[in-house]
């Protein structure tokens, strides 16, 4: 993501240096479309996670496939899990970046200080590692 932003800024700078108004406007429009696309994808991911969590809360006995990948998903998706706040979700991502991927659910629970057995049981049905 940072690389795409850097490339965009280079193109934006070059468009201003060139002085061509059409080049400047088209570069700005592409940037706006890129930002809107990223925001839309983020919103769709959050809504999908919310729907699945709500379905599980209404019918806890239903069999569901694990749907949040703690080794790949961003904090804004992880925070939608029951019992995890925004701060905890950011900590999950930070720990993943510092120490590498989580090798098991027990490793995830230990590194993120989750000790309540009921909470572990609930999260273990929703989390996947690959």
ABEGO torsion letter per residue (X at the ends): XAAAAAAAAAAAAAAAAAGBAAAAAAAAAAAAAAAAAAAAAAAAAAAAAAAAAAAAAABAABBBBBABBAAABBAAAAAABBGBBAAAAAAAAAAAAAAEBBABAAAAAAAAGBABAAAAAAAAAABBAX
